C-alpha cells in the first residue's frame, strides 16, 4: 500500500492550491484532469491518488475547514482484486447511520488502527492511555503502538466513562464478543446499511489513510498494519 506516497504527490501538486477555489465548479474538472494525467502511467495509481485526496478533503469539510469537496463520488478508473477493496466515506456514513450503537466503536477502532477483527475484540482498556493504543498482534506476536486519531479518541473517552468490563468492545448484553457473534451481527448491520462488495477486513485498507492523518509515517503505518511498504517483499 502506498497511501503515504500518494499524499506526498498531492502535496507537490496542490500544496499551494487556494482553499477558496474548492467551491468553484471548475475545480472538479481540474482535479479530474490531474487524475487523467496520472492514469496515463497507471490507472490504479491514479485511483489511489484520487481516493486519498477525496478523503483528505472530506476530513477537512467535516471540520469546517473548507466549503466543498470537489472529489466526492469520483468513481474508479481501475477494477482489480481484493487489494483495491476499501470502505469509502459513503460506506462509513451509511453504516453509522443505520447500524446499532454498539457497532459504532468497532468501526472507528478498525478505521483508525488498521488492526484485525480478532485483535480488536480482545482489546482491553489497559491498552489505552488517552493518547495511544498498545497491543500485541495475534498474527506474528508483534507489539504495536498506535497514536489515536481525534474521532477515535472522542469515541473511546466517551465509552471509557461508562465502562462495565475490562474489554473495550462489548455485545448488546454488555459481554465480550465471541468471534462468531460479532461476525453475524456485523454482516446483518452491513446488509441493512446497503454496503456491498467489502468486508470488515477491508477496513484495514481505509485505515492506512486515517493513520497518516493521525501523524504516522509510511514505515510506522507498515509496522502497525502489517502491510509491506511499497516495493518491499
C-alpha positions, 0 to 999 in steps of 0.5 A: 500500500502506498497511501503515504506516497500518494499524499506526498504527490498531492502535496507537490501538486496542490500544496499551494492550491487556494482553499477558496477555489474548492467551491468553484465548479471548475475545480472538479474538472481540474482535479479530474484532469490531474487524475487523467494525467496520472492514469496515463502511467497507471490507472490504479495509481491514479485511483489511489491518488484520487481516493486519498485526496477525496478523503483528505478533503472530506476530513477537512469539510467535516471540520469546517475547514473548507466549503466543498469537496470537489472529489466526492463520488469520483468513481474508479478508473481501475477494477482489480482484486481484493487489494483495491477493496476499501470502505469509502466515506459513503460506506462509513456514513451509511453504516453509522447511520443505520447500524446499532450503537454498539457497532459504532466503536468497532468501526472507528477502532478498525478505521483508525488502527488498521488492526484485525477483527480478532485483535480488536475484540480482545482489546482491553482498556489497559491498552489505552492511555488517552493518547495511544493504543498498545497491543500485541498482534495475534498474527506474528506476536508483534507489539504495536503502538498506535497514536489515536486519531481525534474521532477515535479518541472522542469515541473511546473517552466517551465509552471509557466513562461508562465502562462495565468490563475490562474489554473495550468492545462489548455485545448488546448484553454488555459481554465480550464478543465471541468471534462468531457473534460479532461476525453475524451481527456485523454482516446483518448491520452491513446488509441493512446499511446497503454496503456491498462488495467489502468486508470488515477486513477491508477496513484495514485498507481505509485505515492506512489513510486515517493513520497518516492523518493521525501523524504516522509515517509510511514505515510506522503505518507498515509496522502497525498494519502489517502491510509491506511498504511499497516495493518491499517483499 
